[in-house]
Amino acid sequence: MPHSFLLSCVGQNFSLHHQPYRQQFSLTHGNLPFRKPIQGSLRACHLYLMDSGNLTRELEFLLLGLSEAPELQPLLFGLFLSMYLITVLGNLLIILVFSSDSHLHSPMYFFLSNLSLVDICFTSTIVPKVLLNIQTQNKAITYSGCITQMGFSLLFAVLDDILLTVMAYDRFVAICHPLHYMIIMNPQLCGLLVLVSWVISALHSLLQCLMVLRLSFCPELEIPHFFCELNQVTQLACSDTFLNNVVIYFVTMLLGGGPLAGILYSYSKIVSSIRAIPSAQGKYKAFSTCASHLSVVFLFYGTVLGVYLSSAGTHSSHSSATASVMYTVVTPMLNPFIYSLRNKDIKRALKRFFVVAGTQGKKT
């Protein structure tokens, strides 16, 4: 069977498309079927003898997860599975209640149903792969699979962030301009706000994925995380990542700080309007409409901020991975409970939903 040599190089700046390298390897091993130039800032060189049929074997990453201890794997599997099922069922129930109850066909609940859908997609991008790795005891993920997971996780994380800002604007209009609320927050504007949120998130995800695709990676890459997180993947690159880091920091400030500033501005105006209400009962009623959203905002930004502070303070990838569980799994799981427990309209809608479902079940 014919064999070919696959060169994996890390250590010096060079390209196998340079003519001297082509001639050297042509004399010794014949023409190597490289699919693209291997170049960049590299650290070591290894020559692998491979079957010619295996030259197309894809680069793989190893997701080390939260712990490598065998005795903890059943516990981790049970925790992730239970949290995933609660997240999917809870958010799916919220979507079904909103779509089936005409009393909840308002802009606030339209945005909340979109947030629930995004939470389901976000956790479904990450948790099933974690469960599969634990169950099969195989931590490998292909290069294309890693890029795909990273792209979708970025898409839904940013979409979560922007939708929370849109919901803050909705509460601002409802409390500060109550007489014009339905005129301002018309169905066309609500649909446009959701569409723009998707477009911005998709463009950001595409940009980050393209920036990672330009990097060169070494073989046998280990990611000290339970999913392909952007910073972790970028740090494993053998080539220069300066431009990638600049883009990451700039976009994080823009898409992280911008929506947060919008939320803070909206609530500053909301607080001013609530303070102007003369009666205590009126103040309580106005604030209660924002309580659920405010709780979710604190939970989302608190967990995200905790992840980056923990990783920056301890310089430990393990602590960063553990903290990431909060905003990737725990926060989407808790959102339905926060909105259903603190919102009387949703409580009444849930009761009506279960009564109707129970009645139809008896008839059949």
Secondary structure, 3 states (H helix, E strand, C coil): CCEEEEEEECCCCEECCCHHHHHHHHHHHCCCCCCCCCEECCCCEEEEEEEHHHCCCCCEEEECCCCCCHHHHHHHHHHHHHHHHHHHHHHHHHHHHHHHCHHHCCHHHHHHHHHHHHHHHHHHHHHHHHHHHHHHCCCEEEHHHHHHHHHHHHHHHHHHHHHHHHHHHHHHHHHHCHHHHHHHCCHHHHHHHHHHHHHHHHHHHHHHHHHHHCCCECCCEEECCCCCCHHHHHHCECCCCHHHHHHHHHHHHHHHHHHHHHHHHHHHHHHHHHHCCCCHHHHHHHHHHHHHHHHHHHHHHHHHHHHHHHHHHHCCHHHHHHHHHHHHHHHHHHHHHHHHHCCHHHHHHHHHHHHHHHHHHHHC
